[in-house]
């Protein structure tokens, strides 16, 4: 973890803006604090959760500094939210339902059955999930896990599953429930674009930042990402429709499918015997992302709002408590109705007003500057943009409907960042003149303009030390003033890496379990993404795989494109080499675990043709860079 010995104090403009936040919002309202602490049963004695090698993957006490008064270096609203998220331990939601909170970015929920327990969303890594389960058992007894349920396809809701069950448990009949489409989306999101997403997630969650009033104070949705072992056990039971009911270990569940909301595959769950409603990540104590800063498919706020209306119609009349996979529950039927209705109005308003202004000709950035939220929603703490933001969500809606192009032909074929920056700096009179003017803007408190203009100097000359220092200082000030946890982390990570160079990517979801869960078709698609196109323009290589009890699979590299065909139809070209082997060995070869030159000596492998063709084909695959530059070219 990087130190923040070079962190600067808050400038006057930021301190004044943060003071205005204190005056404008109801910080005396203690309802959320009461709810966040309700049902507390205890926490772990050892605050540091470690992996098998003894490395710390989570520190429950890292955010103890949030008990102090908010300093000028943090937005008081975000400080409040982070303080609420930092409470850790085992909490009773209602009789028979418990949550482990503060042990990872997400919550793990435990529902007691007749013989054992149903575990919902077993956190991001095995170590934190195991620690959470141990905490529960220390208070409620050593009950076996009789079921697991993933509410949706994001890794912080399934990655820790091997901390609560293993393959042998599934073989012995422990069901794993998930919404329809879960496996496809879970593995594709984390593998196809996983390297880039993980690199940007390092900025979004700020796991490498120091935990301090000058550094990382949270991510709005929770504190940060744990850094242990991410795994996956494939679902054994699909939830395919709203209204579907399932009973496991005497626990009755009624499901509502909500695809296309916070995740491509997601569901809500009603527990009629407990009058309890699990809203997964569809209604939490913040405005959520319609497009996360780490990158993802743009989510649909229109259907999100409609599903929240449906949740109210289906469940509120028989619900006394609503809880989610992040944050703290809401108790009382009237409060649950108000909470879900306001969350619904939040996404509907963003969608409808963005479309209204879009149809008046405004662009994404213009809409983001002009949109104003209704006062009633602005007064509700749970609608604030601690994780998603009004600004980047409205731009996401614009992108969903109209894409990257704003219609202005001047933006149709712009120079790329480095070439454009060199020209900008030259037009503006050179780097020294730009920095002189930027320092005046910094003194005036216009940090937003400073980072916009100095970015050109850095991209024109990444070795310009003065530009890097000024950019880092301005990014830091923007972080100090941000109400959004992920914006703060992005700004402070940018400052950190400008000052010290890359600090790497602490958490990776491209885990062995996820790679193993890829279908062969998905695995071939993942390999195609790695082809060095220009380097393979002249290659024409075909490899056929003969698998037991399956049709042949043919890979062909031609015109810089790796295609795959099942069967021996016209689309399957004649192979340069045919390799007969089992699927496990094929996967090992494609993932680099077995070199092609080792295959001829294996008794379970049959080869016809030139095995060198396989090595030649694999040689055209590049390796993703998990540490690519972000704030420099």
C-alpha positions as CSV (number, residue, x, y, z in Angstrom):
1,X,0.0,0.0,0.0
2,X,1.3,3.4,-0.9
3,X,2.0,6.0,1.7
4,X,0.5,9.5,1.6
5,X,3.3,11.5,3.1
6,X,3.1,13.8,0.1
7,X,-0.6,14.5,0.4
8,X,-1.5,18.2,0.4
9,X,-4.0,20.0,2.6
10,X,-7.4,21.0,1.2
11,X,-7.3,24.3,-0.7
12,X,-9.7,27.1,0.5
13,X,-12.1,26.6,-2.4
14,X,-12.5,22.9,-1.5
15,X,-12.8,23.5,2.2
16,X,-15.5,26.1,1.6
17,X,-17.4,23.8,-0.7
18,X,-17.3,21.0,1.8
19,X,-18.5,23.4,4.5
20,X,-21.5,24.3,2.4
21,X,-22.4,20.6,2.2
22,X,-22.5,20.5,6.0
23,X,-24.9,23.3,6.0
24,X,-27.2,22.1,3.2
25,X,-28.0,18.6,4.2
26,X,-29.7,17.1,7.3
27,X,-26.6,15.6,9.1
28,X,-28.7,15.6,12.3
29,X,-30.9,12.8,10.9
30,X,-29.8,9.7,12.8
31,X,-32.1,7.1,11.2
32,X,-29.5,5.6,8.9
33,X,-27.0,5.3,11.8
34,X,-29.7,3.6,13.9
35,X,-30.5,1.2,11.1
36,X,-26.9,0.4,10.3
37,X,-26.3,-0.6,13.9
38,X,-29.6,-2.4,14.6
39,X,-29.3,-6.1,15.4
40,X,-25.5,-6.0,16.0
41,X,-24.4,-9.3,17.5
42,X,-20.6,-9.0,17.5
43,X,-17.6,-8.9,15.2
44,X,-14.3,-10.8,14.8
45,X,-11.7,-10.5,17.5
46,X,-8.8,-10.4,15.0
47,X,-9.5,-7.6,12.6
48,X,-7.0,-8.7,10.0
49,X,-8.2,-11.5,7.6
50,X,-5.3,-13.2,6.0
51,X,-4.7,-15.7,3.2
52,X,-3.0,-19.1,3.4
53,X,0.4,-17.4,3.1
54,X,-0.3,-14.9,5.9
55,X,-0.8,-11.9,3.6
56,X,-3.6,-9.6,4.8
57,X,-6.5,-9.5,2.3
58,X,-8.9,-7.4,4.5
59,X,-8.6,-5.2,7.6
60,X,-11.8,-4.6,9.5
61,X,-10.1,-1.9,11.5
62,X,-8.7,0.1,8.6
63,X,-11.5,2.7,8.7
64,X,-11.5,3.4,12.4
65,X,-10.4,7.0,11.6
66,X,-13.9,7.6,10.2
67,X,-15.2,7.9,13.8
68,X,-13.6,11.4,13.9
69,X,-15.1,14.6,12.7
70,X,-14.9,15.0,8.9
71,X,-11.8,17.0,7.9
72,X,-11.6,19.5,5.0
73,X,-10.0,16.8,2.8
74,X,-13.3,14.9,2.4
75,X,-16.8,15.7,1.3
76,X,-18.9,15.4,4.6
77,X,-21.7,13.5,2.8
78,X,-19.3,10.8,1.5
79,X,-17.6,10.7,5.0
80,X,-21.0,10.1,6.5
81,X,-21.7,7.3,4.0
82,X,-18.3,5.7,4.5
83,X,-18.8,5.8,8.3
84,X,-22.1,4.0,7.9
85,X,-20.5,1.4,5.6
86,X,-17.5,0.8,8.0
87,X,-19.5,-0.8,10.7
88,X,-18.6,-4.5,10.6
89,X,-19.8,-7.7,12.2
90,X,-22.8,-10.0,12.3
91,X,-26.2,-8.4,12.3
92,X,-29.7,-9.8,12.8
93,X,-32.1,-8.6,10.1
94,X,-35.1,-10.4,11.4
95,X,-35.6,-13.7,13.2
96,X,-33.7,-16.4,11.2
97,X,-32.0,-13.9,8.8
98,X,-28.5,-12.5,9.4
99,X,-26.0,-10.4,7.6
100,X,-22.2,-10.3,7.7
101,X,-21.4,-6.7,6.9
102,X,-18.1,-4.8,6.5
103,X,-16.1,-8.0,5.7
104,X,-15.8,-7.0,2.1
105,X,-17.3,-4.6,-0.5
106,X,-20.6,-6.5,-0.3
107,X,-22.8,-8.2,2.3
108,X,-23.2,-11.9,2.9
109,X,-26.7,-12.9,4.0
110,X,-27.4,-16.1,5.9
111,X,-30.9,-17.6,6.2
112,X,-31.5,-20.3,8.7
113,X,-33.3,-23.4,7.6
114,X,-34.5,-26.6,9.3
115,X,-31.1,-28.3,9.3
116,X,-28.6,-25.7,8.2
117,X,-28.2,-22.4,6.4
118,X,-28.7,-20.8,3.0
119,X,-25.8,-18.5,2.1
120,X,-26.7,-15.6,-0.2
121,X,-23.8,-13.8,-2.0
122,X,-20.6,-15.1,-0.4
123,X,-18.5,-12.0,-0.9
124,X,-15.6,-11.5,-3.3
125,X,-12.9,-13.8,-2.0
126,X,-12.8,-17.1,-0.1
127,X,-10.9,-15.7,2.9
128,X,-13.4,-13.0,3.8
129,X,-16.4,-15.4,3.1
130,X,-14.8,-18.0,5.4
131,X,-14.2,-15.4,8.1
132,X,-17.8,-14.2,7.8
133,X,-19.2,-17.8,8.1
134,X,-16.9,-18.4,11.1
135,X,-18.3,-15.3,12.8
136,X,-21.9,-16.4,12.2
137,X,-21.2,-19.9,13.5
138,X,-19.5,-18.4,16.6
139,X,-22.8,-16.8,17.5
140,X,-25.4,-19.1,16.1
141,X,-23.8,-22.6,16.1
142,X,-22.0,-24.8,13.6
143,X,-24.8,-25.2,11.2
144,X,-24.0,-26.8,7.8
145,X,-24.4,-24.9,4.5
146,X,-27.4,-26.5,2.9
147,X,-27.7,-24.0,0.0
148,X,-26.0,-21.1,-1.8
149,X,-27.7,-18.4,-3.8
150,X,-26.0,-15.8,-6.1
151,X,-28.3,-12.8,-6.6
152,X,-26.4,-11.6,-9.7
153,X,-23.4,-12.0,-11.9
154,X,-20.9,-9.6,-10.4
155,X,-17.8,-11.1,-8.7
156,X,-18.3,-9.6,-5.3
157,X,-21.4,-11.7,-5.0
158,X,-20.0,-15.1,-5.9
159,X,-16.2,-14.9,-5.8
160,X,-15.9,-16.1,-2.2
161,X,-18.1,-19.2,-2.6
162,X,-15.2,-21.6,-1.9
163,X,-14.9,-20.1,1.5
164,X,-18.4,-21.5,2.4
165,X,-18.7,-24.7,0.3
166,X,-16.6,-26.9,-2.0
167,X,-17.1,-29.1,-5.0
168,X,-17.8,-32.1,-2.7
169,X,-20.7,-30.3,-1.1
170,X,-22.3,-29.7,-4.5
171,X,-21.7,-33.4,-5.4
172,X,-23.5,-34.3,-2.2
173,X,-26.6,-32.3,-3.1
174,X,-26.0,-28.8,-1.9
175,X,-27.9,-26.6,-4.5
176,X,-26.4,-23.4,-5.9
177,X,-29.2,-21.1,-7.2
178,X,-28.6,-18.2,-9.6
179,X,-30.7,-16.2,-12.1
180,X,-31.0,-17.4,-15.7
181,X,-27.9,-16.3,-17.7
182,X,-25.7,-15.9,-14.6
183,X,-22.8,-18.1,-15.8
184,X,-22.6,-16.6,-19.3
185,X,-22.4,-13.1,-17.9
186,X,-20.3,-13.8,-14.9
187,X,-17.5,-15.4,-17.0
188,X,-17.7,-13.2,-20.1
189,X,-17.6,-9.9,-18.2
190,X,-14.6,-11.0,-16.1
191,X,-12.6,-12.7,-18.9
192,X,-13.3,-10.9,-22.3
193,X,-12.6,-7.4,-21.0
194,X,-11.4,-8.5,-17.6
195,X,-7.8,-7.2,-17.8
196,X,-9.0,-3.6,-18.7
197,X,-11.8,-3.8,-16.1
198,X,-9.5,-4.9,-13.3
199,X,-7.0,-2.2,-14.1
200,X,-9.7,0.5,-14.0
201,X,-11.2,-1.1,-10.9
202,X,-7.9,-0.4,-9.2
203,X,-8.7,3.3,-9.7
204,X,-12.4,2.9,-9.0
205,X,-12.1,1.2,-5.6
206,X,-8.7,2.6,-4.7
207,X,-7.5,-0.6,-2.9
208,X,-3.9,0.5,-3.2
209,X,-4.6,3.9,-1.6
210,X,-3.8,4.6,2.0
211,X,-6.8,4.4,4.2
212,X,-6.9,7.9,5.7
213,X,-8.6,11.2,5.6
214,X,-6.3,12.2,2.8
215,X,-6.7,8.9,1.0
216,X,-9.2,6.2,0.4
217,X,-12.3,6.5,2.7
218,X,-14.6,4.2,0.9
219,X,-16.3,3.5,-2.5
220,X,-19.9,4.5,-1.6
221,X,-21.3,1.1,-2.1
222,X,-19.0,-0.3,0.5
223,X,-15.4,0.3,1.5
224,X,-13.2,-1.4,-1.1
225,X,-12.3,-4.7,-2.7
226,X,-10.7,-7.5,-0.8
227,X,-7.6,-9.0,-2.3
228,X,-7.9,-12.7,-1.7
229,X,-8.7,-15.7,-3.9
230,X,-11.6,-15.3,-6.3
231,X,-13.5,-18.5,-7.2
232,X,-16.6,-19.8,-8.8
233,X,-18.8,-22.8,-8.4
234,X,-21.3,-23.1,-11.2
235,X,-25.0,-22.9,-10.4
236,X,-26.9,-26.1,-10.2
237,X,-30.4,-24.5,-10.2
238,X,-31.6,-21.8,-12.5
239,X,-34.2,-19.2,-11.7
240,X,-35.9,-18.7,-15.0
241,X,-39.0,-16.6,-14.4
242,X,-40.6,-14.1,-12.0
243,X,-43.0,-15.8,-9.6
244,X,-40.9,-19.0,-9.5
245,X,-40.9,-20.5,-6.0
246,X,-38.2,-22.8,-4.5
247,X,-37.8,-24.3,-1.1
248,X,-34.4,-25.4,0.2
249,X,-34.0,-26.8,3.8
250,X,-37.5,-25.6,4.6
251,X,-36.7,-22.0,3.4
252,X,-39.5,-20.8,1.1
253,X,-38.4,-18.3,-1.6
254,X,-40.4,-16.4,-4.2
255,X,-38.2,-14.9,-7.0
256,X,-38.5,-11.8,-9.2
257,X,-36.1,-11.8,-12.2
258,X,-34.7,-8.4,-13.0
259,X,-32.4,-8.8,-16.0
260,X,-30.8,-5.7,-17.4
261,X,-30.9,-3.7,-14.2
262,X,-27.8,-3.5,-12.0
263,X,-26.5,-6.7,-13.7
264,X,-27.4,-8.5,-16.9
265,X,-28.5,-11.5,-14.8
266,X,-30.1,-10.5,-11.4
267,X,-33.0,-11.4,-9.2
268,X,-34.8,-10.2,-6.1
269,X,-36.1,-12.7,-3.4
270,X,-39.1,-12.6,-1.1
271,X,-39.1,-14.8,2.0
272,X,-42.8,-15.1,2.9
273,X,-42.2,-16.9,6.2
274,X,-40.0,-14.0,7.3
275,X,-41.9,-11.1,5.7
276,X,-38.5,-10.1,4.3
277,X,-37.5,-8.9,0.9
278,X,-33.9,-9.2,-0.6
279,X,-33.4,-6.5,-3.2
280,X,-30.0,-7.8,-4.3
281,X,-28.3,-4.7,-5.7
282,X,-31.4,-3.1,-7.3
283,X,-32.2,-0.8,-4.3
284,X,-29.3,0.3,-2.1
285,X,-28.5,3.4,0.0
286,X,-27.1,5.3,-3.0
287,X,-27.6,6.1,-6.6
288,X,-26.1,3.2,-8.4
289,X,-24.2,3.0,-11.6
290,X,-25.8,2.9,-15.0
291,X,-22.3,2.6,-16.4
292,X,-19.5,1.8,-13.9
293,X,-16.3,3.7,-14.1
294,X,-14.4,0.4,-14.4
295,X,-16.4,-0.2,-17.6
296,X,-19.4,-2.5,-18.4
297,X,-22.4,-2.6,-20.6
298,X,-24.7,0.3,-20.1
299,X,-27.6,-0.6,-17.9
300,X,-31.2,0.3,-18.6
301,X,-32.7,2.8,-16.1
302,X,-36.1,2.5,-17.8
303,X,-36.5,-1.2,-17.0
304,X,-34.7,-0.8,-13.7
305,X,-37.5,1.6,-12.6
306,X,-40.2,-0.7,-13.9
307,X,-38.8,-3.7,-12.0
308,X,-38.8,-1.6,-8.8
309,X,-42.5,-0.8,-9.4
310,X,-43.1,-4.5,-9.9
311,X,-41.3,-5.2,-6.6
312,X,-43.6,-2.8,-4.8
313,X,-46.7,-4.5,-6.4
314,X,-45.5,-8.0,-5.7
315,X,-44.1,-7.8,-2.3
316,X,-44.5,-4.7,-0.2
317,X,-47.8,-5.7,1.3
318,X,-46.2,-8.7,2.8
319,X,-42.8,-7.2,3.7
320,X,-41.7,-5.9,7.1
321,X,-38.0,-5.5,6.2
322,X,-36.1,-5.0,3.0
323,X,-32.4,-5.7,2.8
324,X,-29.8,-5.8,0.0
325,X,-26.4,-7.1,-0.9
326,X,-24.8,-3.8,0.2
327,X,-25.5,-1.4,3.0
328,X,-28.1,-1.8,5.8
329,X,-31.8,-2.9,5.9
330,X,-34.9,-0.8,6.0
331,X,-37.6,-1.8,8.5
332,X,-41.3,-1.1,8.5
333,X,-43.8,-1.5,5.7
334,X,-44.3,2.2,5.2
335,X,-40.6,2.9,5.1
336,X,-39.9,0.1,2.7
337,X,-42.6,1.4,0.4
338,X,-41.1,5.0,0.5
339,X,-37.6,3.6,0.0
340,X,-38.4,1.5,-3.0
341,X,-40.6,4.2,-4.5
342,X,-37.9,6.9,-4.2
343,X,-35.4,4.5,-5.7
344,X,-37.8,3.9,-8.6
345,X,-38.3,7.6,-9.1
346,X,-34.6,8.2,-9.1
347,X,-33.8,6.0,-12.1
348,X,-37.0,7.0,-13.9
349,X,-36.3,10.7,-13.5
350,X,-32.7,10.3,-14.8
351,X,-33.9,8.3,-17.8
352,X,-36.8,10.5,-18.8
353,X,-35.1,13.9,-18.3
354,X,-32.0,12.8,-20.1
355,X,-34.2,11.7,-23.1
356,X,-36.1,15.0,-22.9
357,X,-32.9,17.0,-23.2
358,X,-31.3,14.6,-25.6
359,X,-34.3,15.2,-27.9
360,X,-33.7,19.0,-27.6
361,X,-30.3,18.5,-29.0
362,X,-28.2,18.6,-25.8
363,X,-25.1,16.3,-25.7
364,X,-24.2,14.0,-22.8
365,X,-21.8,16.5,-21.1
366,X,-24.4,19.3,-21.5
367,X,-27.1,17.2,-20.0
368,X,-24.9,16.3,-17.1
369,X,-24.3,20.0,-16.3
370,X,-27.9,21.0,-16.7
371,X,-29.9,18.3,-15.0
372,X,-31.3,19.1,-11.6
373,X,-32.7,16.5,-9.3
374,X,-36.2,17.0,-7.6
375,X,-35.8,18.5,-4.1
376,X,-37.7,15.5,-2.5
377,X,-35.2,13.1,-4.0
378,X,-32.2,15.3,-3.2
379,X,-33.3,15.4,0.5
380,X,-33.3,11.6,0.8
381,X,-29.8,10.4,1.7
382,X,-30.2,7.1,-0.2
383,X,-30.5,8.8,-3.5
384,X,-27.1,10.5,-3.3
385,X,-24.4,9.7,-5.9
386,X,-21.9,8.0,-3.6
387,X,-21.2,5.2,-6.2
388,X,-23.1,6.1,-9.4
389,X,-23.5,9.8,-10.0
390,X,-26.0,12.0,-11.8
391,X,-23.2,13.3,-14.0
392,X,-21.8,10.0,-15.3
393,X,-25.2,8.3,-15.3
394,X,-26.8,10.8,-17.6
395,X,-23.8,10.5,-20.0
396,X,-24.4,6.7,-19.8
397,X,-28.0,7.1,-20.8
398,X,-26.9,9.3,-23.7
399,X,-24.4,6.6,-24.7
400,X,-27.1,3.9,-24.5
401,X,-29.3,5.6,-27.0
402,X,-27.0,7.5,-29.2
403,X,-23.5,6.1,-28.7
404,X,-20.2,7.9,-28.4
405,X,-20.8,10.4,-31.2
406,X,-22.6,13.6,-30.3
407,X,-23.5,14.5,-33.9
408,X,-21.1,17.3,-34.3
409,X,-18.9,16.5,-37.3
410,X,-16.0,18.3,-35.6
411,X,-15.9,15.4,-33.2
412,X,-16.2,12.7,-35.9
413,X,-12.5,12.3,-36.7
414,X,-10.5,14.0,-33.9
415,X,-6.8,13.3,-33.4
416,X,-6.0,10.7,-30.7
417,X,-4.9,12.0,-27.3
418,X,-1.2,12.3,-27.8
419,X,-1.3,13.9,-31.2
420,X,-4.1,16.2,-30.2
421,X,-2.2,17.2,-27.0
422,X,0.9,18.1,-28.8
423,X,-1.1,20.4,-31.1
424,X,-3.0,21.9,-28.2
425,X,0.1,22.7,-26.3
426,X,1.7,24.2,-29.4
427,X,-1.4,26.4,-30.1
428,X,-1.4,27.5,-26.5
429,X,2.1,28.8,-26.6
430,X,4.1,25.8,-25.3
431,X,4.1,23.9,-22.0
432,X,5.6,26.7,-19.9
433,X,2.9,29.1,-20.9
434,X,0.1,26.5,-20.3
435,X,1.5,25.6,-16.8
436,X,1.8,29.3,-15.9
437,X,-1.9,29.9,-16.7
438,X,-2.9,26.6,-15.1
439,X,-1.3,27.6,-11.9
440,X,-3.4,30.8,-11.9
441,X,-6.5,28.7,-12.4
442,X,-5.3,26.4,-9.5
443,X,-5.0,29.5,-7.3
444,X,-8.5,30.5,-8.3
445,X,-9.8,27.1,-7.2
446,X,-10.7,26.0,-10.8
447,X,-9.2,22.5,-10.4
448,X,-11.5,21.0,-12.9
449,X,-10.0,23.2,-15.7
450,X,-6.5,22.6,-14.4
451,X,-6.8,18.8,-14.9
452,X,-8.4,19.3,-18.3
453,X,-5.7,21.5,-19.7
454,X,-2.6,20.1,-17.9
455,X,-3.6,16.7,-19.2
456,X,-2.6,17.9,-22.6
457,X,0.8,18.9,-21.4
458,X,1.4,15.4,-19.9
459,X,0.2,13.6,-23.0
460,X,2.4,15.8,-25.1
461,X,5.4,15.2,-22.8
462,X,4.8,12.6,-20.1
463,X,8.2,13.4,-18.6
464,X,7.3,17.0,-17.8
465,X,7.8,16.8,-14.0
466,X,6.2,20.2,-13.3
467,X,3.1,19.2,-15.2
468,X,2.8,15.9,-13.4
469,X,3.1,17.7,-10.0
470,X,0.5,20.3,-10.8
471,X,-1.9,17.7,-12.3
472,X,-1.5,15.5,-9.2
473,X,-2.2,18.4,-6.9
474,X,-5.3,19.4,-8.9
475,X,-6.6,15.8,-9.0
476,X,-6.1,15.5,-5.3
477,X,-8.2,18.6,-4.6
478,X,-11.0,17.3,-6.8
479,X,-10.9,14.1,-4.8
480,X,-11.2,16.0,-1.5
481,X,-14.4,17.6,-2.7
482,X,-16.1,14.6,-4.3
483,X,-19.3,13.2,-2.8
484,X,-18.9,10.1,-5.0
485,X,-16.6,7.5,-3.5
486,X,-15.4,6.1,-6.9
487,X,-14.7,9.6,-8.3
488,X,-12.6,10.4,-5.2
489,X,-10.7,7.1,-5.7
490,X,-10.1,7.8,-9.4
491,X,-8.8,11.3,-8.6
492,X,-6.6,10.2,-5.8
493,X,-5.3,7.1,-7.7
494,X,-4.4,9.4,-10.6
495,X,-2.5,11.7,-8.2
496,X,-0.7,8.8,-6.6
497,X,0.4,7.3,-9.9
498,X,1.5,10.6,-11.3
499,X,3.7,11.1,-8.2
500,X,5.0,7.5,-7.8
501,X,4.3,5.6,-11.0
502,X,2.0,2.6,-11.3
503,X,1.1,0.8,-8.1
504,X,-0.4,-2.1,-10.0
505,X,-3.8,-3.9,-9.9
506,X,-4.5,-5.3,-6.4
507,X,-7.5,-7.5,-7.3
508,X,-8.1,-9.7,-10.4
509,X,-11.3,-11.4,-11.2
510,X,-9.7,-13.4,-14.1
511,X,-9.5,-16.3,-11.8
512,X,-8.9,-20.0,-12.6
513,X,-12.5,-20.9,-11.6
514,X,-13.9,-18.4,-14.1
515,X,-11.6,-19.6,-16.8
516,X,-12.7,-23.2,-16.1
517,X,-16.3,-22.1,-16.3
518,X,-16.0,-20.8,-19.8
519,X,-17.7,-23.0,-22.4
520,X,-15.4,-24.0,-25.3
521,X,-17.1,-21.5,-27.5
522,X,-16.5,-18.7,-24.9
523,X,-12.9,-19.9,-24.5
524,X,-12.3,-19.6,-28.3
525,X,-13.9,-16.2,-28.2
526,X,-11.5,-15.2,-25.4
527,X,-8.5,-16.4,-27.5
528,X,-9.7,-14.5,-30.6
529,X,-9.6,-11.3,-28.6
530,X,-5.9,-11.9,-28.0
531,X,-4.9,-12.3,-31.6
532,X,-2.3,-9.8,-32.9
533,X,-4.2,-8.8,-36.0
534,X,-1.6,-6.9,-38.0
535,X,1.0,-9.5,-37.0
536,X,-1.1,-12.4,-38.4
537,X,-2.4,-10.8,-41.6
538,X,-0.5,-13.3,-43.7
539,X,-1.1,-16.4,-41.6
540,X,-3.5,-19.1,-42.7
541,X,-3.4,-21.9,-40.1
542,X,-6.1,-24.4,-39.3
543,X,-6.2,-26.8,-36.3
544,X,-8.9,-29.4,-35.7
545,X,-9.6,-30.9,-32.3
546,X,-11.2,-34.3,-32.1
547,X,-12.9,-34.7,-28.7
548,X,-14.5,-37.8,-27.2
549,X,-18.3,-37.8,-27.5
550,X,-18.3,-34.4,-29.2
551,X,-18.2,-33.1,-32.7
552,X,-14.8,-31.9,-34.0
553,X,-13.8,-28.3,-33.2
554,X,-11.9,-26.4,-35.8
555,X,-9.8,-23.2,-35.2
556,X,-8.7,-21.2,-38.2
557,X,-6.5,-18.1,-38.1
558,X,-6.9,-16.2,-41.4
559,X,-6.9,-12.5,-42.2
560,X,-5.9,-11.7,-38.6
561,X,-9.1,-13.4,-37.4
562,X,-9.4,-16.5,-35.3
563,X,-12.7,-18.3,-36.0
564,X,-14.0,-21.5,-34.6
565,X,-16.5,-24.0,-36.1
566,X,-18.1,-27.1,-34.6
567,X,-18.5,-30.0,-37.0
568,X,-17.1,-30.6,-40.4
569,X,-19.4,-28.5,-42.6
570,X,-18.3,-26.1,-45.4
571,X,-17.2,-23.5,-42.8
572,X,-14.6,-25.8,-41.3
573,X,-11.5,-25.6,-43.5
574,X,-9.2,-28.6,-44.1
575,X,-6.8,-28.7,-41.1
576,X,-3.0,-28.4,-41.1
577,X,-3.1,-30.7,-38.1
578,X,-5.7,-32.8,-36.3
579,X,-5.3,-33.4,-32.6
580,X,-7.3,-36.0,-30.7
581,X,-7.5,-35.5,-27.0
582,X,-9.9,-35.0,-24.1
583,X,-11.4,-31.6,-23.2
584,X,-9.4,-31.1,-20.1
585,X,-6.1,-31.4,-22.1
586,X,-7.5,-29.1,-24.8
587,X,-8.3,-26.4,-22.3
588,X,-4.8,-26.8,-20.8
589,X,-3.3,-26.3,-24.2
590,X,-5.4,-23.3,-25.1
591,X,-4.8,-21.6,-21.7
592,X,-1.0,-22.2,-21.9
593,X,-0.8,-24.9,-19.3
594,X,0.5,-27.6,-21.8
595,X,3.0,-26.5,-24.5
596,X,2.2,-27.9,-28.0
597,X,5.6,-29.6,-28.2
598,X,4.7,-31.8,-25.3
599,X,1.6,-33.3,-27.0
600,X,3.4,-35.8,-29.3
601,X,4.8,-37.7,-26.3
602,X,1.5,-38.2,-24.5
603,X,-0.2,-41.6,-24.9
604,X,-3.7,-40.1,-24.7
605,X,-3.1,-37.7,-27.6
606,X,-3.4,-38.6,-31.3
607,X,-1.9,-36.3,-33.9
608,X,-2.3,-36.3,-37.7
609,X,-0.4,-33.6,-39.7
610,X,2.1,-30.9,-38.7
611,X,1.9,-30.3,-34.9
612,X,4.1,-27.2,-35.6
613,X,1.0,-25.5,-37.0
614,X,-0.5,-25.5,-33.5
615,X,2.5,-23.7,-32.1
616,X,2.5,-21.3,-34.9
617,X,-1.2,-20.5,-34.3
618,X,-0.7,-20.0,-30.6
619,X,2.3,-17.8,-31.3
620,X,0.0,-15.2,-32.8
621,X,-1.7,-14.7,-29.4
622,X,-0.7,-11.7,-27.4
623,X,-0.8,-11.2,-23.6
624,X,-3.0,-8.5,-22.1
625,X,-1.2,-5.8,-20.0
626,X,-2.7,-5.8,-16.5
627,X,-0.8,-2.6,-15.6
628,X,-1.4,-0.3,-18.6
629,X,-1.0,3.5,-18.2
630,X,-4.1,5.4,-17.3
631,X,-3.1,9.0,-16.4
632,X,-0.2,9.1,-18.9
633,X,0.1,8.0,-22.5
